[in-house]
Amino acid sequence: MEILEEPDAGKIVVDNVSMPHPLESNGMKHRRLRIGCRLGLIQWGTKGTVELNWKLLEGTVCSVNVAEKSLGGRTVVTVDDYQLNAVTA
């Protein structure tokens, strides 16, 4: 993922959410599910199996809000308000 706006425009951000794999941990499955829900690809509360073509996200712009929050006496960076924008060509 590339940051498009200042102050970090041009920086590449890599998330360690892997593509689905039969031997992956439940934690990774849940993390991918949360991202899918936040991006509006999966409706919150969906039950059962959901098939998604994650390759369709290539070239898509996602806007998020980034904020520093206090958690357990330390400051952490959090991301909220995911919103998909038009696909770039």
C-alpha positions in Angstrom: 0.0 0.0 0.0 1.3 3.4 -0.9 0.5 6.6 1.2 -0.9 9.2 -1.2 -1.1 12.3 0.9 1.4 14.3 3.0 3.3 14.2 5.2 4.2 10.6 4.3 3.2 10.7 0.6 5.1 8.1 -1.4 6.0 5.9 1.5 5.0 2.2 1.1 3.2 0.5 3.9 3.2 -3.2 4.1 0.7 -5.1 6.1 1.3 -8.7 7.0 -2.2 -9.9 6.1 -1.5 -12.8 3.9 -3.6 -14.3 1.2 -5.8 -17.3 2.4 -4.0 -20.5 3.1 -5.3 -23.8 4.5 -2.8 -23.9 7.3 -3.1 -20.3 8.5 -4.0 -19.5 12.1 -7.5 -18.5 13.2 -6.1 -15.1 14.2 -5.0 -14.4 10.6 -8.4 -15.5 9.3 -10.2 -13.2 11.7 -7.8 -10.3 10.8 -8.6 -10.7 7.1 -12.3 -10.9 8.0 -12.1 -7.6 10.0 -10.4 -5.9 7.1 -13.0 -7.2 4.6 -15.8 -5.9 6.8 -14.2 -2.5 7.3 -13.7 -2.1 3.6 -17.4 -3.0 3.0 -16.6 -6.2 1.1 -18.3 -8.3 3.8 -21.4 -7.3 5.7 -20.8 -7.2 9.5 -22.4 -10.2 11.2 -22.3 -12.4 8.1 -22.5 -16.1 9.0 -21.0 -19.1 7.1 -18.5 -19.1 4.3 -17.8 -16.0 2.2 -15.7 -16.3 -1.0 -13.9 -13.1 -2.0 -11.5 -12.4 -4.9 -8.9 -10.3 -3.0 -7.1 -9.6 -6.3 -10.0 -7.2 -7.2 -8.6 -4.8 -4.6 -5.4 -4.2 -6.6 -5.3 -0.6 -7.6 -8.2 0.4 -5.3 -7.7 3.5 -3.2 -8.7 3.2 0.5 -9.1 6.3 2.7 -8.6 5.9 6.4 -8.3 8.2 9.4 -5.1 7.8 11.5 -5.0 8.9 15.1 -2.8 8.4 18.1 -4.6 7.0 21.1 -3.6 6.2 24.7 -3.7 2.5 25.5 -2.4 1.1 28.8 -0.2 4.2 29.4 1.4 4.2 26.0 0.6 6.0 22.7 -0.4 3.8 19.8 -1.3 4.7 16.2 -4.8 3.5 15.3 -6.6 3.4 11.9 -10.4 4.0 11.6 -13.1 4.9 9.1 -12.0 2.8 6.2 -13.5 3.9 2.9 -13.0 2.5 -0.6 -12.7 5.0 -3.4 -12.8 4.5 -7.2 -10.4 2.0 -8.7 -7.4 3.7 -10.4 -6.6 2.8 -13.9 
